[in-house]
Amino acid sequence: MNSNNIKYDMTMKRTYYFLLTILIVLASGCRSKESALKNYYLIEFPQYDSEQSVDSPFIDAWCIVDDANIQPPYNSSRIAIKNQSHQINYFQNHEWAVPPSNIITPLIKDYLNSNNIFNKADSRFWQVHPSFRLTTNIKNMEVISKEGVYSAHLNIEFNLISIYNETVLISHSVVKKDESDRRNLNSIASIFSEMIYNELAIFTENLIENREDLNEYIIR
């Protein structure tokens, strides 16, 4: 074999290995992009029909619904995960599609109006005088991870406050932890949604049961 053939073979081998290296780099890049794809989860109430088919509201008054007050560690699109008692981290590739602070308040207003709890529940009013203010406080909303199993931890409080004298008239607070074995975050997102929905339903039942006592606080 002459020197020209040897040089040609070496050049072809270099070209082959160069192209092979590029293909490997591109393939690994595609895999890393696929693994880095984020998953987004929704907080949404279960589909429901209005539980109360009534023509008039249970409480003949208007109610301001304040924006949900969510503690800073949970007030973003990041999903908090707790592995230790005093330490939280955040999932890298899993986020809320809509931050809880932006979706929980509209869900509450829709629930109150769909079930005719008040004349109307909204964030603000013009030309009418609201009698009540509803506040929502979320102190914890995190995923507990133990041995690869997830559970939902929620600490939530609802208050109905008199506009007239700023007195808390009815309050409902609960700390809940789902003990079921959950191995994917889609199930956890569904559990959080159900927890908030169920506790709001309990709170509004308390309002209905005590509506006679609330009449004296209605601004006419």
Sequence and secondary structure as in RCSB ss.txt:
>XXXX:A:sequence
MNSNNIKYDMTMKRTYYFLLTILIVLASGCRSKESALKNYYLIEFPQYDSEQSVDSPFIDAWCIVDDANIQPPYN
SSRIAIKNQSHQINYFQNHEWAVPPSNIITPLIKDYLNSNNIFNKADSRFWQVHPSFRLTTNIKNMEVISKEGVY
SAHLNIEFNLISIYNETVLISHSVVKKDESDRRNLNSIASIFSEMIYNELAIFTENLIENREDLNEYIIR
>XXXX:A:secstr
  HHHHHHHHHHHHHHHHHHHHHHHHHHHHHHHHHT  EEE         S   SS SEEEEEEE   EE GGGS
SSEEEEEEETTEEEEEEEEEESS HHHHHHHHHHHHHHHTT EEEEES  SSS   EEEEEEEEEEEEEEETTEE
EEEEEEEEEEEETTT  EEEEEEEEEE  S B SHHHHHHHHHHHHHHHHHHHHHHHHHTHHHHGGG   
